[in-house]
Amino acid sequence: MDVPLWFALLAVGVLGVKLIRPPWWLVAVILLGGFLLADSFLAPAIDTAINK
């Protein structure tokens, strides 16, 4: 069964929010921080660390 990565991440995210119940501001900060980090000078280092 082939599941798209975006769907798997969405499912894990929804389950995490429902089960752990973090505050919404924390979810927003983590998403915004990840988005900004992906466009920073650290992105190539993170990419090589993840793909290794």
Order of alpha helices (4+ residues) and beta strands (2+ residues): alpha-alpha-alpha
